Amino acid sequence: MPPHHQDSALSRRRFLVTGAACAGALAVPAAVGTPCVAAATQYTLTATNNSTQFQDICLFQKAVGLGVPAALSLAWLTAPAHPGHTVTFTWSVDYSFVWALTGPLMSGIPFMDWEQAAADPDDQLRNQTGFDFDNGNYGFVPASGSGTPLGGLGVQILPGVPDDTASVGIGMDSSPVFAAQAVPGANLVFTPHPQYWITAGTFIRGEVLNVEEITNEAEIPYGNTFSMNAVLGKTNLWTVSATKS
């Protein structure tokens, strides 16, 4: 597991982490006087497994137009489902910066024991962060300058971060969505355009995906609704529809 920074020279005051991403992760309370933010719109997807076998239902997003060519998709939300069973996913479009100790980032490995920091692509004060390695500890630190344009989420990788050790990315609703290798000196600007996809098979939440190898996927086009249904049939094909009011 990555260190949780309790004794790091990168003190709790410097870290931007605002919530615990996993059991035992460092949680830093919001600053006094931080304005309350209105609740974001909640999306719902009800998925039914009508195939003949137990499968993990997996939601993911594709890195098309993300602006970071080396970014990889992660198994964002997952749930097990026996034949005939239904699972429900809910989320809101609340972004975060995420990082994990992954070694070389490649498909099939888990993006695990991750930590996060609050992010907002439409707020010039919260749309970028730095990522550093100091005194044996990794973590988010304040970014230098204000070069990330609105609509983007920027991560400045400081030169002291060792090669092929950690990965950084962005999450949605407190779960990692995309990750890229933390290359020392790189400035990664993620420009999210959420599009949601569903698949089924054997998946672990946070697993790095090779989306080119996924064959039974279906897009979930929300359009003017916030509630959708997806049914996996006996031939392992999806039927997607809006929830009837």
Beta strands, then each sheet from edge to edge (+ up, - down):
strand 1: 42-49
strand 2: 55-61
strand 3: 72-73
strand 4: 77-81
strand 5: 86-92
strand 6: 95-101
strand 7: 115-118
strand 8: 128-134
strand 9: 137-141
strand 10: 153-157
strand 11: 166-172
strand 12: 175-181
strand 13: 187-190
strand 14: 196-201
strand 15: 218-220
strand 16: 227-232
strand 17: 238-242
sheet 1: 5+ 1- 16- 17+
sheet 2: 4+ 2- 14+ 15-
sheet 3: 3+ 12- 11+ 6- 7+
sheet 4: 9+ 8- 10- 13+
end
